[in-house]
Amino acid sequence: MGLESWMNVQSKVSLIKSRDHYTGVRKCLAPIKDDIKTSLSKISSLVIKINFVDARKELTTTPFQAVKSFIDFISPFYEGEIVIAEQATWGETREGFQRYGFMKLAEENSQIKLLDLGEDETIVRTIKHPEGELELRFSRTILEAPFLVSIARPKTHCTVVVTSGIKNVLVGVVNGGWNERLKIHKGKFIHNIMTSIADLTYPDLVIIDGTVGMEGDGPINGTEIKAGWVLVSFAALAADSLATHLMGFDINDVGYLNMLEEKGFGLLYPNREIEIVGENPQDLITPFKPHCTPKKQRMWR
């Protein structure tokens, strides 16, 4: 793919209305099908990073039907390995694979491999932040993925306002469950730490399934909100910032997204113009009730 074509892909977000996880994701993928085919033609293995914040609570997890929809969509033109990877922060990852249908999906499709990242080989790296350095253990599979797809549900968050496609990767790559991930929660500096982790790993494709999201005291104890949209993009920062806008939040309040733009990871909607294919975002804004600590979360500046 030439530079000009790639830059066009990197500023494009597909956005559609959705009342059903499976149908919504499939329709949203359709406008960028050719770009997906081109990208996957170069690889023989891809990794899908799903999200089990608490494997015991379905609303905290990536919708199974969204993952199945993506796999079914690429199946006519992609014959390589598909690794579905996650380590639950709380609960048992394998139980989550079983409970939500991923185990059965893998049993029925020889392309699919399930990976509990808690059992993955780790790579230790030092991450710098304004108060010093952190030595963290990272998943080798995520760090070395030939093509990394992040599929997540949009949720409010207790520390960084919102979480969707990017944070799913930047925190999920940290291996060792809650004990290891707790290390990055250094008040406002969590934004700096995640931004540094982005130098090691970053999603190649983001699917944010807002058919049903989580509002209130997310990412664990929030409540269901039927936002009714799905968005897909190769431009992860554009996708996450658009999702933030659709959730009714001010993008200037989300530290790590602003820091990623400053480091050159992409364009930040609505501060920068991006190409949106499909629906008018203004027609799909569904304000999420924020976490109970919004003032504290804005103090990252």
Secondary structure, 3 states (H helix, E strand, C coil): CCHHHHHHHCCEEEEEECCCHHHHHHHHHHHHHHHHHHHHCCCCEEEEECCECECCCHHHECCHHHHHHHHHHHCCCCCCEEEEEECCCECCHHHHHHHCCHHHHHHHCCCEEEEEHHHCCEEEEEEEECCEEEEEEEEHHHHCCCCEEEEECCEEECCCEEECHHHHHHHHCECCHHHHHHHHCCHHHHHHHHHHHCCCCCCCEEEEEECCEEECCCCCCCEEECCCEEEEECCHHHHHHHHHHHCCCCHHHCHHHHHHHHCCCCCCCCCCCCEEEECCHHHCCCCCCCCCCHHHHCCCC
